[in-house]
């Protein structure tokens, strides 16, 4: 039986927190979704290591073999939590503050989910495997650490990020973006048919001029049932591969950005994709529709 090593909170507290997260998302379905690329997994998960230093990775990496250190379930360091399922750090993750200043551990509306294996980012082909850790689900199960009243989980493209250790932002969805998403769902523009994802384009308002001019940009939208899907594989199989088959040679996972949030006007989740290479008026990062304040 696979076990999860967690020591930052008692098991009872975590059960209460998990129940609270379910109450916050009553429409979310947790049935298993089929995932492509069905390799036979081994116990340890091999990520993508560019052998370069990265500040986020330095804040979560496990102790070297035979040594002790801060970044473990028993010693999370400057992380809210470190989890190693089955006591295997290659399949684990940390929940980190999104800021690095002295007040970072007091801020819970801007959090990061970071693998505890070296994992450069969304372009890593190992993320497409059926045995890859589900970091988005880990983020959902970490909602009890967040004070964001309307949560979103988002990842930037290689083109639009500043750090080369995979990190998923757990923060608040920008209110203007929420209004546009809800409006699109009500108008029937966000189907549960994932084969239509590539063509279901909606406009969503952004607000953060530090990353892009304020206004509306285009995102492909899909209504997913629940968190058990491998969203990296879905993104590749439902959007990247079909666009490449159409002859769009400048399309690839490295250019993709993705966000997941609750579908407030129906069941399950709304999953957004955008890029600047496939012909839509898109973006290469998700920061503009997140509100970290």
N, C-alpha and C positions, 0 to 999 in steps of 0.2 A: 504493500500500500504506500502510495506517495504521501509524504508528510510535508508540512511547511514549518520552518523554524521561525518563530516570531517571539520577541521578548520585550518589545517596547511597550506593549499593552497586554493586559491579562486576556485570556481567552474569552472570559465573560464579557469584558468591555468590547472586544472585537465583535462578538455576536450581536450585542446591542447596536453597535455602529453599523454593522451590515444590515440589520433589520431597518434601521433608520434610512439607509441608502435605498432600500427597496421601497420604503414608503415614499421617498422623494421621487421615485421613478416607477409608479405603479403599473404603467402600461408596458414596461420592458419585458420582453420574452427571452428566456434563457435556453431555448432549445438549441441543440448543436447544429451548426451549419456545416454543410460539406465544404471541404477545402481542397483545392487542387494541389498538385506537386506532392503526391503521397509517397515520400521516401520512408524507409524504415529508420526511425530515430535511435540514437544511442543515448546513454545517460547524460553525457556532457554535451553542451551545445557550443558549436564553434561559430563565433561571430566574424566580423570583418575588422581586422586590425591594420591601421596604416602606420603603426610603430612611431607615431608622433605624440608629443605631449599635448594634453588637453586638460583644461582646468576642471571641467565637469567630471571627466573620467578620474582625475586625481582625487576627487571628492567622494568617490564610491568604490574604487577598486579594492578588492579583497587583499588581505595580507599575503605576502609572498609565502610560498610553501615552507613550512617549518618555522614560521615566525608568527608573532601576534601583532595586531594592529587595531586601529579604530573601526575600520569599515567592515563590520560583520553584524549579524542580528543582535549579538550581545553587546556590541560596541558600535552603535551607528554613527558616532561622531557628530558632525553638523548636518545630520539627516534626521527627518522625523521618524523614519523607519527604514530598516533594511530587511528584506526577505530573501531566503534561499530555499526554494521548494526542494524537498528531499535532501536538504543540507548541501545542495549543489549550487555554488556561487555562479556557475556559468548559465544557470537558468533563472537567476534572481534579478531583483531590481531594488532601487532605493527611491524613497520619496523625499525630495529635497526642496528647500526654499528656492524660489526663483531668483532671489537677490543674494548678494554675498556680503552685505554690510553687517554691522554689529547688531542690527535689529532684525536680521533676516528670519530668525527662528520665531519671531513674534508675528510674522506676516503669513497668512494662510490663504489669501486669495490669489497668490501667484506661486504655484508649486510646479515641480518637475518630476516626471517619472523617468528614471535613468537605469538602463540595464547594468548589472554588475559583471557583465562580460564586455570585452572591448568590441564596440559596435559603432562603426563610423556614422551611419545614418540611414535614411530611407532607401538609398540606392543599394544597400547590401543585399546581395542575392540570397543570402542565408535566411533572410526574413520571409522568403516565399515558401520555405519548407513547411510541411504539415506538422513537424515537431518543434517549430519555433515557439518560444515563449510568447504568450499573448499579452503584450505590454499595454495595449489599450484596455483590456479587461482588468489588468492590474491597476490602471488608473481609475477605472470605475469603482473598483473595490477599495480605493483610497479616498473616496469622496468624503469620508468622515473626518479627514484632516482639513478639508477645505471649507472656507467660510463663504465661497461664491454662491449666491442664491440661484443662479442660472448657469450651470456648469457647462464647460466645453473642454474637449481634449483635442489638441492640435499638434501637428508636426510640420516643420518647414522643409522645403526642398534643399538639396545641396547648394543650389544657386543662391538661396535666400537666407541661409543660416550663418552664424558666426562661430559655432563650435562643432568640432568633428567627433563628438560622442553622442550617439542617439539620445535624444531627450524629447519627451512628449509634454507639452504644456498642459497643466490642469489649472484652469482659471475660469473667470466669468466670461460669458458670451456678451459681446457688445449689444446694447439694447436695440440699436437701429438694425443690426443684423438679425436679431431675434424677430423683429417685426416683419422683415422681408421674408425670412424663412417660414414663419407661420402663415403669411399671406400666400406664399407659393404652395404650401401644403393644402390650404383650404381651396385653392384654385385647381387642385388636381395635377400640379406640375411635378410632384415628387412621388414617383411610382415605387411600389414594392418589387417590381420586376427589374432585377439587377441587370438584365441584358439591355435595358433601356438607359442605364446610367450614363453611358457615353454621350447620349443625345439629349439628356434632360438638363438643360442649361437654364439657370435662374440668375437674377441679379441680386447682389447682396451689398448693403451699405457697409463701408469701412470708415474709420474715424481717426486712425493714428498717423499723422503726417510725418512722424519720424521714420516710417517705413514706406509709405506711398501716399500720393495725393488723396485727400479725402474725396469720397464720391461713391460710385457703385462699380463693382467689378463682377465678372461672371464666374460662376461655380457650377460644376456638374453635381446634381443632387440625387440621392437614392435613399429610400426608406427601408433600412435594414431591420430585421426582427430583433436581434439581440447581440450581446457582446462576445459570443462564442466564435464568431467568424474570424478568420485570419484576414484582417482588413488590408494588409500589405499585398497578399496574394489576390484578393478581390480587386484591388486597384490595378494591379498588373494585368490580370486576366480580362477584366471588364472594360478597361479604358486604354492602358498603354499598348497592349498587344493588338487590339482591334485598330487603333490609330496607326500603328506601325504597318499593319496589314494593308491599310489604305494608302501606304506609300509615304507617310509622314516620317521622314528619316530623323528629324530632330526631336523626336519624342522618346522619353525614357524615364525610368523611375527617379533618376537624379534630379529631374526638373519638376517633380510632383510635390504638391503640398496637400494636406488632408486634415479635415476637422470632423469630429463626431460630437453630437449633442442630442439631447432628448427631443423627441417629437412630441410637442405639447398639444398638437391638434389631431392626434391619432395614436397608433401603437408604435412601439419600438423607438428607433433612432433615426436621425437625419445625418447622413454622411455626405460631406462636401469634398469635392476635389477641384483643384485649379492648377493652372500652369500658364506660362507665357509663350509656349512653343507650338501649340496645337491649333491655333487659329481663333480661339475665343479671347475676349478682352479680360484675361485672367491675371493672376498674381503668382509669385513664386514663394510666398511666405504667408503665414496665417495670422500674423500679429495684428493686422488692421481690423479684424473682426473679433479680437479678444480685448477684454477690459481688465487689465491687471491692477488697476488702482484700488 
